[in-house]
Amino acid sequence: MSITAPDADLGIAWDITLDDAPVALSTEHDLVAVAGAEGTTGILDTATGAPVATVELPGGALHAALSPDARHLVATGPTGYALWRREDGSTTVRESGSWSSAARWADAERFAVASGRRALVLDTAGEELWATEPAASTVTDLAWMRGGRRLAVAAYGAVRCHERHQAAPVRTYPYIGSHLALAVAPTDRWICSGNQDASIHIWRTRDGSELTMSGYPEKVSRLAFDDSGCWLAADGAPDVTVWDFRGKGPAGTAPRSLRCHETVTALAWRPGPDGHLATGGHDGTIALWRATAGRPETRLRPARILDGDAAVTALAWAGPQLLVSAYRDGRVRAHHLPSRTAL
């Protein structure tokens, strides 16, 4: 591992090269977690990039999630998951043999992890609190709702919602297809899935009414709502599409289009209500956008472009002024950016 000194001209706070190819990022408080394809998750100091700890997960890693208080980390992968505790630096590895695609924290004390066809809910000691009944196929994504009181679980054929300690779902939102990504609006008003069949499917949680946005040239595997819950960004094409969920939602409307990359590999909303979005591409570029500007059907231009040397694999904001980017060649870089209202 090597660390490069900051470059003030480029707005680079730090630049570090890891010995594993990054696949996912997580940021909370003073920590950045970088999950590597071969199973090494590096935990770094947000301000300097200095290493804090390393978590090893046999069989490789797919995802990492720091707890809201940055006292714990869960890393998931094809063979199970690992739980790291900051207080004593210990790591508990659970090699279940089940594909574990994601983990999500309900609060600082509980998290859910996808484990094969079920979702497991555990505490910070790694003890299982409850589990969902098996889905029709492998669980692909998870999201907490209602302040951590309800868990949405995506698997083939439906998104199912579970209350605490209830294996059977209390609400089912059906859709015949394979869900690749799940996004729930911060208001809990909408549940959206990005799908293998190159579509986005939307449910209004209040009444279960649904809408499908189809016609994407590629599968939709990345979805994200901004902090307001009014805007949804999605991949599935060279253009990133940004849908307007204000009022009655996106039915009958067209999205804004953001084109900069031949292939989109990452996207992340800047914290706050200003509609700033970062996107990354296979070509190594990162584009910064005022993504909610203009009118429907508008094709926007980047407000700023940051160049890299390898494909971008993940993006995450560590507060409104620090953007962390990961690249396929092992590099992880933190960019200082202007104030929240500027790019």
N, C-alpha and C positions, 0 to 999 in steps of 0.2 A: 504494500500500500504506500502511496506517495501523496503528499499534499503540496499544491502549488500556491505561492503567495498571491494575495488579492491583486487585482488589476483595476485601479481606480477608473481608467479610461473606459473600460467595458462595464463598469458597475458590478464587478465580480467580488463578492464577499469572500468566497473561498472556492477552491477547486481540488477535489480529491479523486484519486484513482484506486478502485478496489480490485481484488483478485477474482471477482465473480461478476457475471453479466447481470446488471440490475433488471428486475422485472416489475417492481412495485415500490412506491414510496408511501410513508405515513409521517405526518408532522403533528406534534403536540407540545406546547410550552417550549421547553429548551432542548427538545430532542427531535432528531430526524432518524427514521428507520428506513433502511434500504434492503429490500429482499432480493437475494440473488438466485439465479436459475439453478445453480448447483446446490442450494440449500443453506448458504451462509447469509444471515441477516446482520448487517452492520448497523449499530446504533451510534449516532454521531451527535456532537454538540452543535446546536443550531447556529450559534454565533460564530464558531470558528471552524467547524467541520472536523474537529479532533475526535478520534474514536473514544467511545465511552464503554461499549461492550460488544460482544459478538454472540449470536445465537445460531446454533447449528441444527438443521432439520434434515435427517437422512432422507434421501430420495428426491431432494429439490424443494424449492419454495415457489409459490404462486402469488402469495399475498402477505401483507403485514399490516397490523393495526395496533397503534399505541392507544392506551387507555386515555380518557379525557384529562386525567391528572398526570399523565406521563410516568406513572409508577409501575406500569406493566406493559408488556408487549405480547401479542399473539402472532405467530407466523404459521401459515398453513401451506400444505403442499400435497402432492399426489399420494403420500402414504400416511398422512396424519397432520398433527399440529404440535407446536411448542409454545409454552408459556414462560416468559421471563419476568422475574421480579427485581425491580431496581433496588429495593431495600437491602437485599443480601447478595444480589448478582446471580441467584440460582436460576436454573432452567429446568422445567419439567417437559419431557418429550413424550407424546402419546402416538406411538406408531400403530394406528388402528388398521392400516391397510386399506382404508377408505379414502377416496378422492375428496380432498378438503379444499374447495376453491376459494373460500372467503371467510372472514371473521368480522363481526361488527359488535362494538361496545354499546350496551344499553345505557350505562352510566359507569362510574369509576369502579363499581363493585361486580358487575355482571357483563358477560359477553356471550354471543352466540357464534358457533362455528358450524359451517357446513361439513357434514361427515357422511359421505356416501349419499344415501337417499333420505337421510334425516338431518335435522338441525338440532344440535345440542346446546343447551344453555348451561353455563358454568360460572362459578365464582372465582375470585382471584387466588384461591388455594388450588384451583384446578378440579374442584369437586363438582360433579354433575348435579344440577338442580332439577332439571327436567329435560325431556326430549320430545320432539314431534313424532307422530306416527310416520312410517315410511311413505315417501312420495312415489309416483309412478316411475321416476328415474332419478338420476343423480341431481342433487340440489346444486344449482349454479350460482345463486346469489341470495343475499339476505338484506333486510332493512328493518330497522326499528321504527315504530310509530307510537303516537300518543305518549311521548316522553318516556319511552322505554317500557311501556305496559303491553304493547302488542308487537308481535314479530311477523313480518311478511317474508315468505319463503317461496322462491321461484324454482320450479322444476317443470319438466315437460308437461304440457297440457293445462297448467294453471299457476296462478299465484295464490297461495293459501295463507290466511292470517290466523295466528294462534295467540290466545291469551296466556298469561302466566300459568304454568303447571297444567296446561291442557294439551294433551297429545293430539287430539282431534281438532281440526280447524273450526273456528267460529264463523269464518267467512271465506268463500272461495270465489276467485275471479277467473273463470275458464278462458282458455285460448288454446286451440289445437296447434301446437308448434313448440319449438325449443327456445326457451328464454336464455339469453346470454348475459344480459345486464338488467338490473333493477334500479329504478329511481323513484323515490317517494318525495313529494313536495314537502318542504318544511312545515307547511300548513296542514299536512295530512289530507289535503283535498283530492289529490291525484296520485294514482299508482301507474307507473309506466314501465314497460319492458321493451328492451331491444332484442331482436329476434334473429334466429338463423335464417328465416325466410325473407330477410331484407326488409323488415318492417319495424315500426314502433306501434305497440298496442297500448291504449290508454283506458283506464277505468276511473270513473268518478266514484270516490269511496262512499259518498252519501247514499247513492241509489243504484250503484253498480252499472250505470249506463257506460257504454264503451265506444271506442273509436279506433280505427286502424289507419295509420299513415304508411302506405305501401309505395312501391316503385323505386326504392333505393337500389342502386346498382350492386351493392355489397351488403353482407350481413351487418347488422347494427350491434356492435359489441361494447360501445361506450355511451353512457347517458349520464347527465348531471344537471340538477337544478341549481340555480343560483340561490343566495341566501334569502331572497324575497319569496321564492317559490313561484315567481311569475314567468320565468324563462327557463326553457329546457334546451340544452345543447346536446347534439348527437353526431356520431360519425356515420359510416355507411356509404360514403362517397368521397371523392376528392374535396367537395365542399363540406364543411361543417354546417349543419342546419341548426338554427336557433328559433324555437317555436314560442309563441306568445300565449301564456296561460292566464293572462288577465281576463277579468270579466267571466264570460261563459266558457272560456277555454279556446283551443285552437281549431275547433270544428269549422270548416268552411273558409279557413285562412291559409295563407302561404307563409313559409318561414323566411327569415333572412338567411342569406348564404354567405359563407366565409370561405374564400378559396386562397390557399397559399401553398399547400402541400399536395404532392401527387398521391400520397397515402398518409392518412391521419393515424398517428400512433398514440396520442395522449391528448387529454383536454382537462382543464381545471379552472373553475371560476375563482376570481379574486374575492376574498372576503369583503362583504359590504354590499350596498345596494346600487352600485354605480354601473353594473353591467359590463365589467371588464373580464375578459376571458383570455386564457393562455392556451394555445394549441401547439402540439409538437408533431413532427413528421419523420418519415423514414429517411428523408434527405438530410436530417440533422438540424433543420431550422426550427426555431420557436417563434411563433407569431403572437403578438399581443393585440387584442381587439377591443374596440368599443362595440360590443356585440349586439347591443340593443338599439343602436342608432338607426336612423332611416325608417323606411316603411316596409311592410311585407313585400316580398319578392325583391328587395334590395340586395345587391351583391356588394358586400363591404370590402374595403381594403384594410390591411393591417395598419395599426397605428405605429407599430415598431416591430422589427425583425431582429432576432438574436441568432447568430450562426454558430453551429457546432460542427464537430468533425465526424460524428457517427450518428446512427439512427437514434432518435429520442425514444425512450421506452416508458418513461413516466414523468409526470409533473405534479407538484404539490406546493401550495402556498403555506409558508410559515409566518402567518400574520399578513397584513395587507402590503408590506413593503419588501418581502423576501420571497422570491420564487426559486424553488429547488427543482432542478432538472436532472434526470438520469439518462445515460447513454449506453448503448449496447456494448461499447468497448470498455466498460467498467468505470467510466468517469461519472462523478456526481458533482454538480456545480450549483452554487447559490448566487443569484443575481439580486443586487440591490436595485429597486425600482423607485420611481418618483412617488409622491404622495398619492393617497387613495383616489383623488379626483383627477389625477394626470397619469399619462403613460409615457 
